[in-house]
Amino acid sequence: MCRLFGMNAGTRTVRATYWLKQAPDSVEAQSLRNPDGSGIGWFDSAGQPKLHKEADAAFTDSAFGADAEHLDRIH
């Protein structure tokens, strides 16, 4: 089953790692129950859309965690 997590903070820098990886029912935790593919989309500092997706579930996809952590470090 697909799920979509969206966050809009206007022009402010925000962090999403908590909801993606750390929350009790994070996207990563949900992937344990429904092991479908995973992906993360975001806008870079120039406002260009970026996307990384995999056929692996978020809990098995090391790139999912790395992308979530990386996104918390970019501004």
N, C-alpha and C positions, 0 to 999 in steps of 0.2 A: 504494500500500500504506500503510495506517495504521500509525503507531507511537505508542507511549505512553511518555512519560518521566515518572516519578514520583519524588518526593522527600518524605521525612517526617523532620522534625527535632524533633518534639514541640513544645515551646514556645520553642525557640531560634530566633533569626533566622538564616537561611542564605541563601546566594547561589547561584543556578542559572545565571547567564549563561554561565559556562565551558562547561557541558554543552549549553546551548541554542545557543550561537553560536561559541565559541572552540576547543573540543576538536577534534582531528583528525577525528573522526567525529561531530561535533555534530549535533543535530537539523537545523540549517540546512544543514550539509554533506550530510546524507543526503537532503535535499529536492532536491539537484542530480541525484541518481540516480533518485529517485522523486518527480516534481514534483506531488504531490497538495496538497490544501488544508492549511492550518496553523491552529493555535490554541494558546492558553495559558489554563490555568485555575489559579486560586489562591484562597486564603482571605485576605480583608482583615483589618485589625487588629481588627475586631469579630467575626471568625470567620465572616463571611458568604462563601459561594462566589461567585466572579467568573469570567467566561468571556469571552474574545474569540476569535472564529474567523473565518476567511476562506477563500474558495475558492482563493486563490492559494497557491502553494508558499512555504515559509518564506523561501527565498533571494530571492524577488521581492516579498515582502510587507514593506513598510517598517514596518508596525504590529507585526509579529512581533519585529523587533529593538528597536523602541521599547518594547514591553511587557516584553521581557526586561531591558532596561536599567532601566526604571521599577521593576520588581519588586526589583531589587537596591538600590534607594534607599528603599523603604518598610520600616517596622519595625512 
